[in-house]
Amino acid sequence: ALPGCCPRGGPAQKLRFGQWLLNAINSGNYRGLRWIDPARTTFRVPWKHNARKDITSSDLEVFKGWAKASGRYEEGFEDPAKWKTNFRCALSSTHLFNLEEDNSKRGDDPHKVFSVHLHKGDFPAGDTPHQDIVFQLHQDTLLQPHQDTLLDVTIYYRGKLFHQEEVGGSHCLLTYQPCSLPQAPCPLHVVHFPSPAGMADRKQRRITEKLLRVAGLQLEQRAQKVFATRREKCKVFWALSQQLEGVEEPPPNLLCRDQETPIFDFREFCTELRDFRNGQRRRSPDFTIYLCFGQAFSKAKPKESKLILVKLVPKLCEYFYEQVLQEGASSLDSRSISLQLSKSFDLMELIEQYNMQLG
């Protein structure tokens, strides 16, 4: 807990402040209040001392914002010291945030750095409502639109890794040729297919080169989904990793040309992750997407045999899955999970409420 704070509030207050603060960070409306890591688990808060002569109204915006949201703002009566005290108390009483760095005495950029809890061991024994709130807060953060969302893109030719990179932003284009598509409404991050010159078999190399010359795929992340649009002649098939592991034939998911198709749903992932965390789902949530260019998936031939295979992994999904494993879930046997939903906070109900707010 932070020193000099009021007694911790009830669960409703914790949920309210936590959601408000994460929404405030994501909004970008408060100068100096922002995430400082790609996974959005660590953030900074501007923290200039009230006695400083160079303090301005913009230095107090986040504290004033919480005062208004919590009903403690008195119109016409400016009390920055009280706003900051209320904000500091709310930070402490939630037990959802850790103070990592205190740079409030820095002359040029006074601020404090906080991290968001997710680990089971960070909470008092028997205090399960905190765990459910934190999990929900992280889900809500995951469902926010991210301009710096990271997508891990890996390209294989005949099972051999030829290229890997992390893509930032919400739009991405996979192409072998220089970009010749009509200008998109948002800047495209272009991932270039590498030359297949390193392939050992001459015939396979020639066919791969021929397919690459007519390959083009656009990816976009929005509305809590990943959409794919085939832009060129080369056919593209897609599947989630677990759909390629079973004894049944993989679904014939063909991307039609110039037709946008959802290939991943972050909301489904959140639901599967929650069920996995609470022992209601044995298999791990699936967040690995495979794209095959020029060939369909089949159970007769492993995906590693395909000439051109692209693997997509949303990095935030990977991060939150690993955090749940650290809580105590096992990807081999989720029945052993001891964490249960608190009766005070039905997580599924909260998710549904949140989805309704999104429209």
C-alpha positions as a printed NumPy array, in Angstrom:
array([[  0.   ,   0.   ,   0.   ],
       [  1.108,   3.566,  -0.572],
       [  1.896,   5.573,   2.582],
       [ -0.576,   8.028,   4.066],
       [ -3.674,   6.652,   2.38 ],
       [ -7.221,   6.203,   3.533],
       [ -8.601,   2.738,   4.439],
       [ -9.225,   0.482,   1.494],
       [-12.622,   0.756,  -0.109],
       [-15.183,  -1.872,  -0.996],
       [-15.057,  -4.095,  -4.081],
       [-17.346,  -1.817,  -6.09 ],
       [-14.931,   1.083,  -5.638],
       [-11.981,  -1.099,  -6.664],
       [-13.657,  -2.16 ,  -9.875],
       [-14.753,   1.362, -10.642],
       [-11.352,   3.008, -10.147],
       [ -9.432,   0.245, -11.896],
       [-11.644,   0.389, -14.976],
       [-11.616,   4.185, -14.955],
       [ -7.814,   4.372, -14.76 ],
       [ -7.197,   1.816, -17.527],
       [ -9.738,   3.573, -19.741],
       [ -8.061,   6.909, -18.968],
       [ -4.657,   5.52 , -19.976],
       [ -6.055,   4.017, -23.179],
       [ -7.899,   7.218, -24.091],
       [ -4.767,   9.325, -24.46 ],
       [ -6.721,  12.315, -23.114],
       [ -4.399,  12.982, -20.185],
       [ -0.961,  14.392, -20.938],
       [  1.83 ,  12.206, -19.545],
       [ -0.517,   9.33 , -18.59 ],
       [  0.412,   6.429, -20.851],
       [  1.569,   2.804, -21.163],
       [  5.319,   2.344, -21.345],
       [  5.475,  -1.297, -22.473],
       [  3.932,  -3.074, -25.501],
       [  2.025,  -5.574, -23.327],
       [  0.316,  -2.693, -21.496],
       [  1.154,  -3.846, -17.986],
       [  3.241,  -0.847, -16.886],
       [  2.211,   2.79 , -17.043],
       [  3.364,   6.209, -15.913],
       [  1.405,   8.952, -14.152],
       [  2.518,  12.626, -14.193],
       [  3.258,  13.528, -10.579],
       [  4.402,  17.137, -10.103],
       [  4.504,  18.457,  -6.532],
       [  1.792,  21.008,  -5.806],
       [  4.328,  23.458,  -4.329],
       [  6.31 ,  23.76 ,  -7.572],
       [  6.091,  27.148,  -9.221],
       [  5.912,  25.685, -12.721],
       [  2.85 ,  23.516, -12.044],
       [  0.017,  24.033, -14.545],
       [ -3.557,  22.813, -14.933],
       [ -2.428,  20.127, -17.394],
       [ -0.256,  18.581, -14.65 ],
       [ -3.413,  18.041, -12.588],
       [ -5.777,  16.739, -15.274],
       [ -5.721,  13.06 , -14.283],
       [ -6.294,  13.823, -10.582],
       [ -9.1  ,  16.217, -11.437],
       [-10.559,  13.629, -13.806],
       [-10.813,  11.03 , -11.043],
       [-12.3  ,  13.618,  -8.671],
       [-15.082,  14.235, -11.187],
       [-15.601,  10.529, -11.931],
       [-15.801,   9.663,  -8.215],
       [-18.184,  12.52 ,  -7.394],
       [-15.649,  14.341,  -5.218],
       [-15.188,  17.372,  -7.415],
       [-16.758,  20.59 ,  -6.156],
       [-17.589,  23.037,  -8.92 ],
       [-15.882,  26.367,  -8.397],
       [-13.619,  25.046,  -5.633],
       [-10.217,  23.985,  -6.938],
       [ -8.335,  21.754,  -4.475],
       [ -5.439,  19.994,  -6.292],
       [ -3.977,  18.596,  -3.051],
       [ -7.273,  16.879,  -2.229],
       [ -7.607,  15.524,  -5.781],
       [ -4.162,  13.969,  -5.622],
       [ -4.803,  12.471,  -2.171],
       [ -8.048,  10.863,  -3.374],
       [ -6.253,   9.5  ,  -6.451],
       [ -3.386,   8.096,  -4.372],
       [ -5.829,   6.479,  -1.94 ],
       [ -7.765,   4.851,  -4.781],
       [ -4.512,   3.515,  -6.272],
       [ -3.581,   1.953,  -2.956],
       [ -6.966,   0.624,  -1.893],
       [ -7.572,  -1.358,  -5.079],
       [ -4.466,  -3.558,  -4.579],
       [ -4.435,  -3.755,  -8.374],
       [ -1.406,  -1.529,  -8.958],
       [  2.212,  -1.627,  -7.762],
       [  4.457,   1.399,  -7.45 ],
       [  7.593,   0.506,  -9.423],
       [  9.447,   3.828,  -9.674],
       [  9.072,   7.172,  -7.921],
       [ 10.443,   9.888, -10.196],
       [  8.253,  12.626,  -8.72 ],
       [ 11.296,  14.665,  -7.674],
       [ 12.734,  14.859, -11.195],
       [ 13.028,  18.421, -12.346],
       [ 12.297,  17.924, -16.03 ],
       [  9.671,  15.171, -16.008],
       [  8.247,  14.298, -12.569],
       [  6.211,  11.09 , -12.709],
       [  5.583,   7.729, -11.061],
       [  5.618,   4.308, -12.712],
       [  3.075,   1.631, -11.755],
       [  2.496,  -1.961, -12.854],
       [ -0.775,  -3.885, -13.068],
       [ -1.205,  -7.007, -10.933],
       [ -2.188, -10.362, -12.404],
       [ -0.322, -12.947, -10.322],
       [ -2.184, -15.054,  -7.781],
       [  0.509, -14.531,  -5.158],
       [  0.122, -10.765,  -5.243],
       [ -3.153, -10.885,  -3.347],
       [ -4.034, -11.532,   0.31 ],
       [ -5.123, -15.089,   1.092],
       [ -8.794, -15.647,   0.36 ],
       [ -9.153, -12.277,  -1.347],
       [-10.383, -13.737,  -4.626],
       [-12.463, -10.705,  -5.723],
       [ -9.193,  -8.921,  -6.484],
       [ -8.141, -11.707,  -8.828],
       [-11.398, -11.628, -10.752],
       [-11.332,  -7.842, -11.057],
       [ -7.746,  -7.86 , -12.292],
       [ -8.49 , -10.573, -14.838],
       [-11.472,  -8.588, -16.086],
       [ -9.431,  -5.392, -16.257],
       [ -6.816,  -7.135, -18.368],
       [ -9.536,  -8.504, -20.646],
       [-10.979,  -5.015, -21.073],
       [ -7.504,  -3.706, -21.854],
       [ -7.041,  -6.469, -24.428],
       [-10.318,  -5.53 , -26.113],
       [ -9.384,  -1.852, -26.413],
       [ -8.278,  -0.731, -29.884],
       [ -4.474,  -0.771, -29.9  ],
       [ -2.543,   1.352, -32.359],
       [  0.693,  -0.352, -31.28 ],
       [ -0.706,  -3.88 , -31.202],
       [  1.996,  -6.41 , -31.945],
       [  1.47 ,  -9.353, -34.265],
       [  4.245, -11.906, -34.566],
       [  4.59 , -12.958, -38.221],
       [  6.669, -16.028, -39.135],
       [  7.157, -17.248, -42.728],
       [  8.107, -20.856, -43.552],
       [  8.982, -22.452, -46.893],
       [  8.602, -26.258, -46.744],
       [  8.783, -26.165, -42.945],
       [ 11.999, -24.11 , -42.836],
       [ 11.899, -20.707, -41.156],
       [ 12.785, -17.991, -43.667],
       [ 11.568, -14.798, -41.97 ],
       [ 10.138, -13.525, -38.682],
       [  9.162, -10.058, -37.488],
       [  6.815,  -8.263, -35.104],
       [  4.265,  -5.982, -36.72 ],
       [  3.028,  -2.836, -35.012],
       [ -0.12 ,  -0.961, -35.905],
       [ -3.54 ,  -2.199, -36.965],
       [ -2.874,  -2.733, -40.707],
       [ -0.431,  -5.103, -42.363],
       [  0.283,  -6.245, -45.933],
       [  2.066,  -9.482, -46.862],
       [  3.53 ,  -9.284, -50.358],
       [  6.45 , -10.455, -52.475],
       [  6.217,  -7.614, -54.96 ],
       [  6.645,  -3.873, -54.288],
       [  3.373,  -2.476, -52.92 ],
       [  1.056,  -1.726, -55.845],
       [ -2.272,  -1.808, -54.029],
       [ -4.56 ,   1.241, -53.917],
       [ -3.716,   3.538, -51.04 ],
       [ -5.3  ,   2.246, -47.831],
       [ -7.1  ,   4.53 , -45.37 ],
       [ -4.461,   3.757, -42.733],
       [ -0.686,   3.34 , -43.216],
       [  0.202,  -0.264, -44.004],
       [  3.067,  -2.11 , -42.385],
       [  4.492,  -4.149, -45.255],
       [  5.918,  -7.616, -44.59 ],
       [  7.888,  -8.799, -47.614],
       [  8.062, -12.496, -48.387],
       [ 11.761, -13.421, -48.614],
       [ 13.289, -14.93 , -51.709],
       [ 12.971, -18.736, -51.854],
       [ 16.52 , -18.967, -53.22 ],
       [ 17.576, -20.856, -50.09 ],
       [ 15.255, -23.796, -50.835],
       [ 17.269, -26.927, -51.664],
       [ 14.908, -28.499, -54.181],
       [ 15.012, -26.694, -57.543],
       [ 11.479, -27.636, -58.587],
       [  9.975, -26.593, -55.253],
       [ 11.929, -23.346, -55.417],
       [ 10.545, -22.584, -58.899],
       [  6.932, -23.315, -57.896],
       [  7.283, -21.272, -54.702],
       [  8.663, -18.329, -56.667],
       [  5.736, -18.567, -59.094],
       [  3.194, -18.535, -56.238],
       [  4.905, -15.645, -54.455],
       [  4.698, -13.464, -57.55 ],
       [  0.884, -13.586, -57.355],
       [  0.588, -13.539, -53.536],
       [ -0.827, -10.628, -51.569],
       [ -2.72 , -10.561, -48.267],
       [ -3.93 ,  -7.647, -46.159],
       [ -4.479,  -8.   , -42.403],
       [ -6.354,  -5.584, -40.166],
       [ -7.089,  -5.591, -36.439],
       [-10.283,  -3.804, -35.454],
       [-13.562,  -4.405, -33.597],
       [-11.822,  -7.007, -31.413],
       [-11.055,  -9.207, -34.447],
       [ -8.317,  -9.897, -36.972],
       [ -9.555,  -9.614, -40.57 ],
       [ -7.807, -10.984, -43.665],
       [ -8.366,  -9.904, -47.27 ],
       [ -6.73 , -11.692, -50.203],
       [ -5.56 ,  -9.092, -52.713],
       [ -3.891, -11.179, -55.398],
       [ -4.462, -14.297, -57.549],
       [ -2.752, -16.852, -55.267],
       [ -5.334, -18.709, -53.158],
       [ -4.945, -18.501, -49.371],
       [ -6.319, -20.976, -46.829],
       [ -6.408, -20.343, -43.068],
       [ -6.861, -22.375, -39.878],
       [ -6.232, -22.131, -36.148],
       [ -3.443, -24.351, -34.868],
       [ -5.697, -26.794, -32.984],
       [ -7.786, -27.339, -36.135],
       [ -4.659, -28.836, -37.715],
       [ -3.925, -31.208, -34.838],
       [ -7.036, -33.381, -34.849],
       [ -7.866, -36.564, -36.717],
       [-10.588, -34.839, -38.707],
       [-10.026, -32.993, -41.95 ],
       [ -9.219, -29.28 , -41.355],
       [-12.005, -26.868, -42.312],
       [-11.762, -25.652, -45.936],
       [-11.291, -22.013, -44.999],
       [-10.559, -20.317, -48.314],
       [-10.108, -16.546, -48.391],
       [-12.037, -15.114, -51.337],
       [-10.334, -12.393, -53.311],
       [-11.065,  -8.814, -52.161],
       [-13.484, -10.133, -49.545],
       [-12.749,  -9.332, -45.91 ],
       [-12.918, -12.383, -43.633],
       [-12.58 , -12.534, -39.811],
       [ -9.915, -15.115, -38.919],
       [ -9.513, -14.449, -35.176],
       [-11.815, -13.167, -32.439],
       [-10.269, -11.616, -29.318],
       [-13.565, -11.974, -27.435],
       [-13.606, -15.728, -28.069],
       [-10.036, -15.89 , -26.838],
       [-10.981, -14.032, -23.632],
       [-13.85 , -16.448, -22.992],
       [-11.664, -19.511, -23.648],
       [ -8.902, -18.108, -21.451],
       [-11.343, -17.489, -18.603],
       [-12.756, -21.022, -18.918],
       [ -9.249, -22.477, -19.029],
       [ -8.248, -20.453, -15.974],
       [-11.246, -21.699, -13.998],
       [-10.984, -25.369, -14.913],
       [-13.982, -25.347, -17.26 ],
       [-11.861, -25.984, -20.341],
       [ -9.183, -28.648, -20.629],
       [ -7.453, -27.42 , -23.789],
       [ -5.476, -24.216, -23.913],
       [ -7.113, -21.282, -25.723],
       [ -6.073, -21.189, -29.367],
       [ -4.432, -17.966, -30.532],
       [ -2.102, -19.196, -33.307],
       [ -3.317, -18.635, -36.876],
       [ -1.849, -20.379, -39.918],
       [ -2.117, -19.165, -43.501],
       [ -1.222, -21.423, -46.417],
       [ -0.592, -19.872, -49.837],
       [ -1.407, -21.907, -52.954],
       [ -2.28 , -25.144, -51.112],
       [ -5.148, -26.271, -48.905],
       [ -4.593, -27.783, -45.471],
       [ -5.213, -31.518, -45.163],
       [ -4.816, -34.174, -42.487],
       [ -2.879, -36.342, -44.971],
       [  0.03 , -33.889, -45.107],
       [  1.393, -31.895, -42.154],
       [  1.452, -28.123, -42.391],
       [  5.264, -28.254, -42.388],
       [  5.132, -29.802, -45.865],
       [  3.487, -26.748, -47.41 ],
       [  5.488, -24.593, -49.792],
       [  4.431, -21.267, -48.21 ],
       [  3.173, -21.196, -44.627],
       [  2.656, -18.079, -42.491],
       [  2.118, -18.208, -38.735],
       [  0.416, -15.3  , -36.934],
       [  0.466, -14.868, -33.15 ],
       [ -1.155, -11.855, -31.427],
       [  1.48 , -10.986, -28.811],
       [ -1.018,  -9.734, -26.233],
       [ -2.863, -13.067, -26.32 ],
       [  0.419, -14.886, -25.833],
       [  1.29 , -12.635, -22.909],
       [ -2.026, -13.069, -21.078],
       [ -1.998, -16.832, -21.643],
       [  1.449, -17.046, -20.079],
       [  0.254, -14.945, -17.135],
       [ -2.642, -17.333, -16.528],
       [ -0.209, -20.269, -16.594],
       [  1.85 , -18.499, -13.946],
       [ -1.295, -18.227, -11.821],
       [ -1.258, -22.001, -11.562],
       [ -3.062, -23.334, -14.629],
       [ -1.447, -26.224, -16.459],
       [ -1.71 , -26.581, -20.221],
       [ -1.554, -30.365, -19.708],
       [ -4.356, -30.643, -17.184],
       [ -6.487, -27.614, -16.382],
       [ -8.668, -29.656, -13.98 ],
       [ -6.132, -28.973, -11.25 ],
       [ -6.796, -25.24 , -11.317],
       [ -7.85 , -24.141,  -7.849],
       [ -8.864, -20.589,  -8.757],
       [-12.634, -20.218,  -8.801],
       [-14.863, -17.316,  -9.732],
       [-15.931, -15.214,  -6.781],
       [-19.65 , -15.206,  -6.07 ],
       [-19.367, -11.433,  -5.646],
       [-18.126, -10.919,  -9.192],
       [-19.407, -13.134, -11.97 ],
       [-16.718, -12.676, -14.611],
       [-18.893, -13.82 , -17.509],
       [-21.545, -11.298, -16.54 ],
       [-18.928,  -8.558, -16.474],
       [-17.66 ,  -9.582, -19.911],
       [-21.197,  -9.536, -21.31 ],
       [-21.814,  -6.11 , -19.787],
       [-18.597,  -4.833, -21.315],
       [-19.472,  -6.256, -24.733],
       [-22.887,  -4.573, -24.533],
       [-21.176,  -1.246, -23.828],
       [-19.097,  -1.735, -26.96 ],
       [-22.33 ,  -1.945, -28.905]])
